[in-house]
């Protein structure tokens, strides 16, 4: 629960400190500018708030790893929600409005997470998880999107080291195999999710894991 808060606070701070011109730069999400990614984070924050106030009475059906589905191919941008995100981001006009909305809704999501009982069962997307598992899954979400945010912004701060390590461990659970020790946590996440292509040396080191990649998480 604490790592969720630290990862989310670091990501929101990174967005708040961006100069306005950075919002027109590409992000690490294919086809999205930084402004589109930040708009997506607003929607993510709303999802966290909704889920944490949607209790479930049944046994959990998913945990932090099985929360994620693995798609056969990367998104094309044709998904209606993806297209809506781009239109919403453009409608904000000024980056300051996006920053304000993320700070407003994002702060509320952070407070809700801090107040949540880790054992509380919550419902989302037709599944049931404990609040602790749901928030653990979102550490991976925040960490990947933090890497997306700074992909073309070398001066921007990187995600917390503990968030990177925990996200790598969760991605390894999803993959059913460990990444080679020669991969640092950032490279494991970027290569593992297809955010960058593996080099020849990296593919050789991946061995039997290579054909399973990328893991397109949804």
C-alpha positions as CSV (number, residue, x, y, z in Angstrom):
1,X,0.0,0.0,0.0
2,X,2.9,2.4,0.9
3,X,4.6,1.6,-2.4
4,X,1.5,2.5,-4.3
5,X,1.4,5.9,-2.6
6,X,5.1,6.5,-3.3
7,X,5.0,5.5,-6.9
8,X,1.9,7.5,-7.6
9,X,3.2,10.6,-5.8
10,X,6.5,10.4,-7.8
11,X,4.6,10.2,-11.1
12,X,2.3,13.1,-10.2
13,X,5.2,15.2,-9.1
14,X,7.1,14.4,-12.4
15,X,4.0,15.6,-14.3
16,X,3.6,18.7,-12.2
17,X,7.3,19.7,-12.8
18,X,7.1,19.4,-16.6
19,X,7.5,22.5,-18.7
20,X,4.5,23.3,-20.9
21,X,6.4,22.4,-24.1
22,X,7.0,18.9,-22.8
23,X,3.3,18.1,-23.2
24,X,3.7,18.2,-27.0
25,X,6.5,15.7,-27.0
26,X,6.0,12.0,-27.8
27,X,5.6,9.6,-24.9
28,X,6.7,6.0,-24.5
29,X,3.1,4.9,-25.4
30,X,3.1,4.5,-29.2
31,X,0.9,7.1,-30.9
32,X,0.4,9.2,-27.7
33,X,1.9,12.5,-26.8
34,X,2.8,13.3,-23.2
35,X,-0.5,15.2,-22.9
36,X,-2.4,12.1,-24.0
37,X,-0.6,10.0,-21.4
38,X,-1.4,12.5,-18.7
39,X,-5.0,12.5,-19.7
40,X,-4.9,8.7,-19.4
41,X,-3.5,9.1,-15.9
42,X,-6.6,11.2,-14.9
43,X,-8.8,8.4,-16.1
44,X,-6.7,5.9,-14.2
45,X,-7.1,8.0,-11.0
46,X,-10.8,8.0,-11.5
47,X,-10.8,4.2,-11.9
48,X,-8.9,3.8,-8.6
49,X,-11.4,6.0,-6.8
50,X,-14.4,4.1,-8.3
51,X,-12.9,0.7,-7.5
52,X,-12.0,1.5,-3.9
53,X,-15.6,2.4,-3.2
54,X,-17.0,-0.6,-5.0
55,X,-16.9,-3.4,-2.3
56,X,-17.6,-7.0,-3.3
57,X,-19.0,-9.8,-1.1
58,X,-17.6,-12.7,-3.0
59,X,-14.2,-14.4,-2.9
60,X,-11.4,-12.8,-5.0
61,X,-11.1,-14.0,-8.6
62,X,-7.8,-12.3,-9.4
63,X,-4.6,-11.2,-7.6
64,X,-2.0,-8.6,-8.5
65,X,-0.5,-10.7,-11.3
66,X,-3.7,-12.2,-12.7
67,X,-5.4,-8.8,-12.7
68,X,-3.5,-8.2,-15.9
69,X,-4.5,-9.7,-19.2
70,X,-1.9,-10.3,-21.9
71,X,-2.9,-9.3,-25.4
72,X,-1.7,-10.9,-28.6
73,X,-0.7,-7.6,-30.2
74,X,0.0,-3.9,-29.2
75,X,-2.9,-1.5,-29.3
76,X,-3.5,0.2,-32.7
77,X,-5.2,3.3,-31.5
78,X,-8.5,2.2,-32.9
79,X,-10.0,1.3,-29.6
80,X,-12.8,3.9,-28.8
81,X,-11.4,4.7,-25.3
82,X,-7.9,5.2,-26.7
83,X,-9.3,7.6,-29.4
84,X,-11.4,9.4,-26.8
85,X,-8.3,9.9,-24.6
86,X,-6.6,11.7,-27.4
87,X,-9.6,13.9,-28.1
88,X,-10.0,14.7,-24.4
89,X,-6.3,15.6,-24.0
90,X,-6.6,18.0,-26.9
91,X,-9.7,19.6,-25.5
92,X,-7.8,20.7,-22.3
93,X,-5.9,23.1,-24.4
94,X,-3.5,24.5,-21.8
95,X,-1.2,22.0,-20.0
96,X,-1.9,23.8,-16.8
97,X,-5.5,22.5,-16.9
98,X,-4.3,18.9,-17.3
99,X,-1.9,19.4,-14.4
100,X,-4.6,20.8,-12.2
101,X,-7.0,18.0,-13.0
102,X,-4.4,15.3,-12.4
103,X,-3.4,16.9,-9.1
104,X,-7.0,17.2,-8.0
105,X,-8.3,13.7,-8.9
106,X,-4.9,12.1,-8.4
107,X,-4.5,13.4,-4.8
108,X,-8.0,12.1,-4.0
109,X,-7.0,8.7,-5.4
110,X,-3.9,8.7,-3.3
111,X,-5.8,9.5,-0.1
112,X,-8.4,6.8,-0.8
113,X,-5.6,4.3,-1.2
114,X,-4.0,5.3,2.1
115,X,-7.3,4.9,3.9
116,X,-8.2,1.5,2.2
117,X,-8.2,-1.7,4.2
118,X,-5.8,-4.0,2.3
119,X,-8.1,-7.0,2.9
120,X,-11.2,-5.2,1.6
121,X,-12.6,-7.0,-1.4
122,X,-13.3,-4.7,-4.3
123,X,-14.9,-5.2,-7.8
124,X,-13.6,-4.0,-11.1
125,X,-14.0,-5.0,-14.7
126,X,-16.2,-7.9,-13.6
127,X,-13.5,-9.3,-11.3
128,X,-12.9,-9.3,-7.5
129,X,-9.6,-8.5,-5.8
130,X,-8.5,-7.5,-2.4
131,X,-7.7,-3.8,-2.2
132,X,-4.1,-4.7,-1.4
133,X,-3.7,-6.8,-4.6
134,X,-5.5,-4.1,-6.7
135,X,-3.1,-1.4,-5.5
136,X,-0.1,-3.7,-6.0
137,X,-1.2,-4.2,-9.6
138,X,-1.3,-0.4,-10.0
139,X,2.3,-0.1,-8.8
140,X,3.2,-1.7,-12.2
141,X,0.8,0.7,-14.0
142,X,2.3,3.8,-12.4
143,X,5.9,2.6,-12.9
144,X,5.4,1.8,-16.6
145,X,3.6,5.0,-17.3
146,X,6.3,6.9,-15.4
147,X,8.8,5.4,-17.8
148,X,6.5,6.3,-20.7
149,X,6.3,9.9,-19.4
150,X,10.1,10.4,-19.4
151,X,10.9,8.3,-22.5
152,X,11.9,11.4,-24.5
153,X,12.5,13.8,-21.6
154,X,16.0,13.0,-20.3
155,X,15.9,15.7,-17.6
156,X,12.8,14.4,-16.0
157,X,13.1,12.3,-12.8
158,X,12.8,8.5,-13.1
159,X,10.5,6.2,-11.1
160,X,11.5,5.2,-7.6
161,X,13.9,2.3,-7.5
162,X,11.7,0.2,-5.2
163,X,8.8,0.6,-7.6
164,X,11.0,-0.5,-10.5
165,X,12.1,-3.6,-8.6
166,X,8.6,-4.5,-7.5
167,X,7.2,-4.0,-11.0
168,X,9.9,-6.2,-12.4
169,X,9.1,-8.9,-9.9
170,X,5.4,-8.7,-10.8
171,X,6.1,-8.8,-14.6
172,X,8.2,-11.9,-14.0
173,X,5.2,-13.5,-12.2
174,X,3.0,-12.6,-15.2
175,X,5.6,-14.0,-17.6
176,X,6.1,-17.1,-15.6
177,X,9.9,-16.7,-15.8
178,X,12.7,-14.4,-14.5
179,X,14.5,-11.9,-16.7
180,X,18.3,-12.4,-16.8
181,X,20.4,-10.8,-14.1
182,X,22.2,-8.8,-16.8
183,X,18.9,-6.8,-17.3
184,X,18.5,-3.9,-14.9
185,X,14.9,-3.3,-13.7
186,X,14.2,-0.6,-16.3
187,X,15.4,-2.6,-19.2
188,X,13.4,-5.7,-18.0
189,X,10.3,-3.6,-18.0
190,X,10.9,-1.8,-21.3
191,X,11.9,-4.9,-23.2
192,X,9.4,-7.1,-21.4
193,X,6.4,-5.0,-22.3
194,X,7.7,-4.1,-25.8
195,X,8.4,-0.5,-25.1
196,X,11.8,-1.0,-26.8
197,X,13.2,-3.9,-28.9
198,X,15.8,-6.2,-27.4
199,X,19.3,-6.1,-28.8
200,X,20.8,-9.3,-30.2
201,X,22.7,-9.8,-27.0
202,X,19.6,-9.3,-24.9
203,X,17.6,-11.8,-27.0
204,X,20.3,-14.4,-26.6
205,X,20.3,-13.8,-22.8
206,X,16.5,-14.1,-22.7
207,X,16.7,-17.6,-24.0
208,X,13.3,-19.4,-23.7
209,X,11.7,-16.2,-22.4
210,X,12.3,-14.4,-25.7
211,X,9.4,-16.0,-27.7
212,X,7.0,-14.9,-25.0
213,X,7.8,-11.3,-25.4
214,X,6.5,-8.6,-25.6
215,X,3.9,-8.9,-22.8
216,X,1.2,-6.5,-24.0
217,X,-0.6,-5.8,-20.7
218,X,-4.2,-4.7,-20.6
